[in-house]
């Protein structure tokens, strides 16, 4: 169960009651100001993430292997977009749960991320098979 949906409203109500009992309407104004400040901080962060992502191709990441190493279940979609600096390529049906996004790098390696309710629930790295190349005689010997 997601306790943020319960704890944040309860904390706002308790904070408002305590602020009113201690400082009257000035306390309520202070609580309201703190709430608006928090909303503006989150909105500003979201706009910065989307501004950076707007300048990159959809579904592209510099290194899919590094992205796979940094991912953790429970991360938000906004956090993943901030890490990749690109929007993911949506591969599921639009506006349906779960949402599946893919990020691919230049070597055709890709990371498929499944989000349920905006939180990362599963991710998988795909690396294409590289054909075995025969050894050539003009290759440099390994460094000592």
One Martini backbone bead per residue (centre of mass of N, CA, C, O) as a GRO file, in nm:
protein
  144
    1UNK     BB    1   0.098   0.035   0.020
    2UNK     BB    2   0.051   0.382  -0.024
    3UNK     BB    3   0.137   0.615   0.225
    4UNK     BB    4   0.139   0.896   0.083
    5UNK     BB    5  -0.176   0.918   0.044
    6UNK     BB    6  -0.205   0.944   0.366
    7UNK     BB    7   0.025   1.113   0.511
    8UNK     BB    8   0.008   1.390   0.376
    9UNK     BB    9  -0.283   1.476   0.455
   10UNK     BB   10  -0.243   1.432   0.760
   11UNK     BB   11  -0.008   1.634   0.793
   12UNK     BB   12  -0.167   1.882   0.698
   13UNK     BB   13  -0.388   1.874   0.911
   14UNK     BB   14  -0.212   1.875   1.163
   15UNK     BB   15  -0.053   2.131   1.092
   16UNK     BB   16  -0.298   2.318   1.079
   17UNK     BB   17  -0.399   2.280   1.367
   18UNK     BB   18  -0.138   2.364   1.513
   19UNK     BB   19  -0.111   2.643   1.377
   20UNK     BB   20  -0.383   2.757   1.476
   21UNK     BB   21  -0.337   2.717   1.786
   22UNK     BB   22  -0.066   2.895   1.789
   23UNK     BB   23  -0.127   3.140   1.536
   24UNK     BB   24  -0.365   3.107   1.372
   25UNK     BB   25  -0.402   3.244   1.062
   26UNK     BB   26  -0.093   3.261   1.024
   27UNK     BB   27  -0.045   2.955   1.031
   28UNK     BB   28  -0.215   2.884   0.784
   29UNK     BB   29  -0.051   3.058   0.588
   30UNK     BB   30   0.215   2.903   0.628
   31UNK     BB   31   0.119   2.628   0.534
   32UNK     BB   32   0.026   2.720   0.255
   33UNK     BB   33   0.306   2.823   0.163
   34UNK     BB   34   0.453   2.551   0.184
   35UNK     BB   35   0.277   2.399  -0.019
   36UNK     BB   36   0.326   2.582  -0.263
   37UNK     BB   37   0.633   2.551  -0.265
   38UNK     BB   38   0.634   2.243  -0.318
   39UNK     BB   39   0.480   2.251  -0.585
   40UNK     BB   40   0.683   2.439  -0.734
   41UNK     BB   41   0.928   2.254  -0.714
   42UNK     BB   42   0.807   2.014  -0.871
   43UNK     BB   43   0.737   2.170  -1.127
   44UNK     BB   44   1.023   2.268  -1.193
   45UNK     BB   45   1.152   1.988  -1.221
   46UNK     BB   46   0.969   1.887  -1.447
   47UNK     BB   47   1.044   2.107  -1.655
   48UNK     BB   48   1.349   2.043  -1.668
   49UNK     BB   49   1.324   1.750  -1.763
   50UNK     BB   50   1.155   1.814  -2.023
   51UNK     BB   51   1.358   2.008  -2.154
   52UNK     BB   52   1.586   1.798  -2.185
   53UNK     BB   53   1.407   1.582  -2.343
   54UNK     BB   54   1.337   1.762  -2.600
   55UNK     BB   55   1.653   1.735  -2.722
   56UNK     BB   56   1.577   1.431  -2.767
   57UNK     BB   57   1.529   1.133  -2.867
   58UNK     BB   58   1.305   0.896  -2.868
   59UNK     BB   59   1.444   0.624  -2.693
   60UNK     BB   60   1.723   0.749  -2.603
   61UNK     BB   61   2.051   0.631  -2.493
   62UNK     BB   62   2.376   0.618  -2.423
   63UNK     BB   63   2.348   0.365  -2.197
   64UNK     BB   64   2.189   0.074  -2.127
   65UNK     BB   65   2.373  -0.053  -1.912
   66UNK     BB   66   2.377   0.189  -1.715
   67UNK     BB   67   2.078   0.208  -1.676
   68UNK     BB   68   2.037  -0.078  -1.561
   69UNK     BB   69   2.225  -0.025  -1.308
   70UNK     BB   70   2.037   0.226  -1.191
   71UNK     BB   71   1.794   0.067  -1.157
   72UNK     BB   72   1.485   0.066  -0.952
   73UNK     BB   73   1.241  -0.034  -0.786
   74UNK     BB   74   1.006   0.250  -0.760
   75UNK     BB   75   1.060   0.433  -0.967
   76UNK     BB   76   0.997   0.702  -1.142
   77UNK     BB   77   0.944   0.827  -1.448
   78UNK     BB   78   1.085   1.099  -1.397
   79UNK     BB   79   1.354   0.977  -1.301
   80UNK     BB   80   1.420   0.823  -1.563
   81UNK     BB   81   1.412   1.070  -1.750
   82UNK     BB   82   1.640   1.218  -1.600
   83UNK     BB   83   1.861   1.001  -1.655
   84UNK     BB   84   1.821   0.990  -1.983
   85UNK     BB   85   1.714   1.260  -2.125
   86UNK     BB   86   1.452   1.086  -2.224
   87UNK     BB   87   1.200   0.966  -2.377
   88UNK     BB   88   1.017   0.695  -2.405
   89UNK     BB   89   0.919   0.421  -2.588
   90UNK     BB   90   0.604   0.337  -2.648
   91UNK     BB   91   0.466  -0.017  -2.639
   92UNK     BB   92   0.200   0.033  -2.533
   93UNK     BB   93  -0.098   0.116  -2.460
   94UNK     BB   94  -0.253   0.393  -2.440
   95UNK     BB   95  -0.361   0.449  -2.117
   96UNK     BB   96  -0.236   0.176  -2.001
   97UNK     BB   97  -0.209  -0.091  -1.784
   98UNK     BB   98   0.087  -0.121  -1.823
   99UNK     BB   99   0.371   0.065  -1.883
  100UNK     BB  100   0.587   0.055  -2.179
  101UNK     BB  101   0.935   0.124  -2.205
  102UNK     BB  102   1.201   0.224  -2.442
  103UNK     BB  103   1.562   0.214  -2.442
  104UNK     BB  104   1.817   0.307  -2.683
  105UNK     BB  105   2.123   0.257  -2.822
  106UNK     BB  106   2.382   0.253  -3.059
  107UNK     BB  107   2.412  -0.084  -3.014
  108UNK     BB  108   2.102  -0.193  -2.969
  109UNK     BB  109   2.062  -0.163  -2.687
  110UNK     BB  110   1.806  -0.239  -2.434
  111UNK     BB  111   1.546  -0.098  -2.220
  112UNK     BB  112   1.276  -0.241  -2.040
  113UNK     BB  113   0.998  -0.065  -1.893
  114UNK     BB  114   0.774  -0.116  -1.616
  115UNK     BB  115   0.476   0.067  -1.533
  116UNK     BB  116   0.292   0.106  -1.221
  117UNK     BB  117   0.160   0.392  -1.136
  118UNK     BB  118   0.457   0.534  -1.210
  119UNK     BB  119   0.614   0.272  -1.125
  120UNK     BB  120   0.876   0.067  -1.113
  121UNK     BB  121   0.859  -0.297  -1.163
  122UNK     BB  122   1.021  -0.356  -1.443
  123UNK     BB  123   1.338  -0.471  -1.591
  124UNK     BB  124   1.520  -0.503  -1.917
  125UNK     BB  125   1.795  -0.634  -2.083
  126UNK     BB  126   1.906  -0.590  -2.428
  127UNK     BB  127   2.143  -0.781  -2.624
  128UNK     BB  128   2.289  -0.820  -2.903
  129UNK     BB  129   2.419  -1.029  -3.117
  130UNK     BB  130   2.752  -1.102  -3.196
  131UNK     BB  131   2.951  -1.184  -3.430
  132UNK     BB  132   3.199  -1.395  -3.492
  133UNK     BB  133   3.523  -1.307  -3.544
  134UNK     BB  134   3.785  -1.358  -3.715
  135UNK     BB  135   4.106  -1.372  -3.685
  136UNK     BB  136   4.351  -1.137  -3.749
  137UNK     BB  137   4.686  -1.068  -3.841
  138UNK     BB  138   4.662  -0.727  -3.809
  139UNK     BB  139   4.643  -0.737  -3.518
  140UNK     BB  140   4.704  -0.623  -3.223
  141UNK     BB  141   4.860  -0.684  -2.957
  142UNK     BB  142   4.846  -0.711  -2.645
  143UNK     BB  143   4.893  -0.541  -2.378
  144UNK     BB  144   5.112  -0.564  -2.097
   0.00000   0.00000   0.00000
